Amino acid sequence: MWTPSRPGARARAPRAMSISLLAALCAATAPALAPAASGWNGFGAGTWPAGSWRPYSASSPFNRAADDPYHPNSTNIVKKALSLGTIGNLVAGTSGTSSDWGHPTYWAQPTDPVFLLSWQGGGPSSTNGMRIRIPDAAQPAMGGDHHLTVVEPDGWEYDFWNVTSKPRGGGTLTYSGGGRTRIDGYGLDSGGTAANFGNLAGIIRGSELAAGVIKHALFLVVQCSAKGTAFGYGTHTSSNGSYVYPASHGGSACATDSPDLPPLGTRFRLALSQSQINALALPTWKKTILKALAHYGGYVGDTGGPGFGFLFESGATYTSFGVTDPLVAFARASGLYPNSDGFYSFNMLSNFDWSRYLRVLVPPAP
């Protein structure tokens, strides 16, 4: 699920910000953290991945260039997808509130408490009964989906949906959906998202915007998806709507089906070159997102929200340790002002003709 951003944020003309400035902004309000050296790839609280890092292997669908042919019905699918609602904004500052529908990520250490995983959903679960280590400070996002992601030191990424209980000091973690995938693998066939993408797949991180580069495809959210198989290219159907590779599960289908509706797994991209994007009169952060969408594209991984949106990292990744959310720090340094709820809104809709440049591609080969 994904909820629409709230209006009210005002913006000045954005200005450039270096990674060192972002680090200084975060450090100004951050308590001292012990260096993490035993999490996967050395990651942990205080040693989070840099903006240049991306999850999964180079052969993951999320890390391949979007160079597949256009879908023969691309024009109508784009028109239909955009007609379902507006382009959703990126919103920072929602950590700890019911408006946080993002994906928080925690890098477990060998000394963290042990939790027994208890699946409360229907059907079988690949992770039910397993025991993993989870940082004591870790908490699920407070929005309705209550996502939580934990990467173990051995490289397994555990993806949870609807976490309902996580006691302090270890015990039983209860959840209604989830699975696991390799952080150095394809990032697929997990269970924390509707499409079964890994929870780290396609999310936009504040450190990436500060670095000015996103080196992977994006996670897209449409209001509702196709029911049937008119999309073609190996479309599968389920009680939750249809899907194509790399998705392996459906989302919420539209009440009325149409051959122009996208199934989960649909790959969109922008028909613009990097130089054309550079020439646009847009803030740098927006160009960074558009460049990723032009080079890597974006996959529909869930349904809900205002119509056509993007998924981002939950600030709880950092604030649960008492550290400023990098996306909030970036918003402030970019001249954004908070609304009455304290949220910062990155306007994705304005000054860009989405209907003119969006395209749909045929699904990549597995």
Rosetta blueprint (number, residue, H / E / L):
1 M L
2 W L
3 T L
4 P L
5 S L
6 R L
7 P L
8 G L
9 A L
10 R L
11 A E
12 R L
13 A L
14 P L
15 R L
16 A L
17 M L
18 S L
19 I H
20 S H
21 L H
22 L H
23 A H
24 A H
25 L H
26 C H
27 A H
28 A H
29 T L
30 A L
31 P L
32 A L
33 L L
34 A L
35 P L
36 A L
37 A L
38 S L
39 G L
40 W H
41 N H
42 G H
43 F L
44 G E
45 A L
46 G L
47 T E
48 W L
49 P L
50 A L
51 G L
52 S L
53 W L
54 R L
55 P L
56 Y L
57 S L
58 A L
59 S L
60 S L
61 P H
62 F H
63 N H
64 R L
65 A L
66 A L
67 D L
68 D L
69 P L
70 Y E
71 H L
72 P L
73 N L
74 S H
75 T H
76 N H
77 I H
78 V H
79 K H
80 K H
81 A H
82 L H
83 S H
84 L L
85 G L
86 T E
87 I E
88 G L
89 N L
90 L E
91 V E
92 A E
93 G L
94 T L
95 S L
96 G L
97 T L
98 S L
99 S L
100 D L
101 W L
102 G L
103 H E
104 P L
105 T E
106 Y E
107 W E
108 A L
109 Q L
110 P L
111 T L
112 D L
113 P L
114 V E
115 F E
116 L E
117 L E
118 S E
119 W E
120 Q L
121 G L
122 G L
123 G L
124 P L
125 S L
126 S L
127 T L
128 N L
129 G L
130 M L
131 R E
132 I E
133 R E
134 I L
135 P L
136 D L
137 A L
138 A L
139 Q L
140 P L
141 A L
142 M L
143 G L
144 G L
145 D L
146 H L
147 H L
148 L E
149 T E
150 V E
151 V E
152 E L
153 P L
154 D L
155 G L
156 W E
157 E E
158 Y E
159 D E
160 F E
161 W E
162 N L
163 V L
164 T L
165 S E
166 K L
167 P L
168 R L
169 G L
170 G L
171 G E
172 T E
173 L E
174 T E
175 Y E
176 S L
177 G E
178 G E
179 G E
180 R E
181 T E
182 R E
183 I L
184 D L
185 G L
186 Y L
187 G L
188 L L
189 D L
190 S L
191 G L
192 G L
193 T L
194 A L
195 A L
196 N L
197 F L
198 G L
199 N L
200 L L
201 A L
202 G L
203 I L
204 I E
205 R L
206 G H
207 S H
208 E H
209 L H
210 A H
211 A H
212 G L
213 V L
214 I L
215 K L
216 H L
217 A L
218 L E
219 F E
220 L E
221 V E
222 V E
223 Q L
224 C L
225 S E
226 A L
227 K L
228 G L
229 T L
230 A L
231 F L
232 G L
233 Y L
234 G L
235 T L
236 H E
237 T L
238 S L
239 S L
240 N L
241 G L
242 S L
243 Y E
244 V L
245 Y L
246 P L
247 A L
248 S L
249 H L
250 G L
251 G L
252 S L
253 A E
254 C L
255 A L
256 T L
257 D L
258 S L
259 P L
260 D L
261 L L
262 P L
263 P L
264 L E
265 G L
266 T L
267 R E
268 F E
269 R E
270 L E
271 A L
272 L L
273 S L
274 Q H
275 S H
276 Q H
277 I H
278 N H
279 A L
280 L L
281 A L
282 L L
283 P L
284 T H
285 W H
286 K H
287 K H
288 T H
289 I H
290 L H
291 K H
292 A H
293 L H
294 A H
295 H H
296 Y L
297 G L
298 G E
299 Y E
300 V E
301 G E
302 D E
303 T E
304 G L
305 G L
306 P L
307 G E
308 F E
309 G E
310 F E
311 L L
312 F E
313 E E
314 S L
315 G L
316 A H
317 T H
318 Y H
319 T H
320 S L
321 F L
322 G L
323 V L
324 T L
325 D L
326 P H
327 L H
328 V H
329 A H
330 F H
331 A H
332 R H
333 A H
334 S L
335 G L
336 L E
337 Y L
338 P L
339 N L
340 S L
341 D L
342 G L
343 F L
344 Y E
345 S E
346 F E
347 N L
348 M L
349 L L
350 S L
351 N L
352 F L
353 D L
354 W H
355 S H
356 R H
357 Y H
358 L E
359 R E
360 V E
361 L E
362 V L
363 P L
364 P L
365 A L
366 P L
